[in-house]
Amino acid sequence: MNNAVVIVTYNRVELLKECLACVCGQTIPFSRVIVVDNHSTDGTAEFLAAREDLDVIREPENLGGAGGFYDGLQRASQGEYDWVLIIDDDAMIAPDYMEKLLDYANAHTGIYGLAGKVVTEGHIDVSHRRRITNRLLYVESNVASEEYQKESFACDAATFCGLLLQGKKMREIGLPQKGYFLWYDDIEYCLRLQECGGVTVVPAAVLHHKTVLSKEGMVTKGVLHRIGWRQYYGYRNRYDTAKRHLGSLSAWVILWQY
């Protein structure tokens, strides 16, 4: 099969090396490995320059995860790939990750988006696979850990931590929202994918996530409670996602809430 992977990295060269070792050790090899370097300053550029086996995009500035995935998927869309995997540099896919997902896709029709089980510090990280349980208020709920005992289950949204897209469908629905910078670019993208079948999670495919969410940029301390820059992007992008996919009433409710 003709498959590609898009990896976005920023100032985590040691994690990137481990990530690439996992990518290159797949039982079903990738035809193309696209690495988007978000203008790292820690030696990442020098490391990637020495790897002739990689297709490297060096950004002129840090465009955030959203900008990086936009450019990476744009590069991938120029090829006729059967499947395209999306991961960050801290995602360590098991050697049979692609094999497990593709076996499921080959045994079932109408599959356009697949994802595996995310494990962080030895436990299932349920925050990466979600369902929208109230479309008016835009309430998202993590898929319960009990459901990971099944062969597969459907979800409304999966993060870009191990999301596998059918290449033809990816080219049809377009690229992520580049201007989001951080957060909700993956959720908004999955809601587009939901209109043609959604995402199927196959727990037998395992991804080990090496980091947890940083609290940097979450809250600014002071006399008044202020949101940090990370929260700003989360709030803004959640509102825009609701406006695009859930309707103006849901967007108004979120705006009122914020």
C-alpha positions, 0 to 999 in steps of 0.5 A: 500500500502507498501510505504517508505519515505527517509528524509535527514537531517543535523543540523536542528533538529527542522525542522526535528521534524516538517517534521516527524510530517507531514510524520507521519500525512499522510492520507495514512501512510508510511510503513517505514520512513528512516532518513539519518542523515548527521553527525549532531552535534546539537542534531539530533542524540540524538533525532533520537536515541529515536525514535524507529519507524524510520529507522535511518542511521547515516553517519560517516561524512557529505556526502552532499545531494547526499551522503545522498540520495544515502544511503537512497535510497539504504536502501529503494531499499532493500524492495519491496516498491510500492512507495518511497518519497524523501524529505529534512528535510525542506519539510512539506508535506500536510496531503493528499500529498501521497493520491493526488499523488497515486490517480493520479497514480492509475488513469493513466498507465505508471506513474513512477515519480510524484511530487507535488507543492512546496510552499515557503513563500506562493508562488509557488516555480517554481524552483523545477520543470523544463524543458530542453528547449535547449539540445545543450546548456543545457538550463533549464527553470522553469515550469511557474506558470500558468501551476499549474492551470492544473490537471497535467503537465509533466516536465523533472526534479524535485528536490528531494523536494517531488519526488515520485518514483515507487519502481520497477522503482527506483530499475531498474534505480539505485541510485543517483550520490553519488559523486555529494555531492550537486546539480544536483544529483536530475536532473541527476536522473530525466533525467534517469527517463525521458528515461522511462516516466519522471516526472508528477507534480500534483499541488493538492499535496502541499509541504511547503518548509520552507527554501530558498537557502543559499548564503553561499559558492556561491562567494569568494570575492577578487581581482579576482571573484572566485566561491564559493564551492556551485557554484563549485559543481553546475558547475561540476555536471551540466557538468557531467550531460550533458555529461551523458545524452545530449551528448559530444557536449553539455558537450563541450559547457558547458565546454567552457562556464565555 
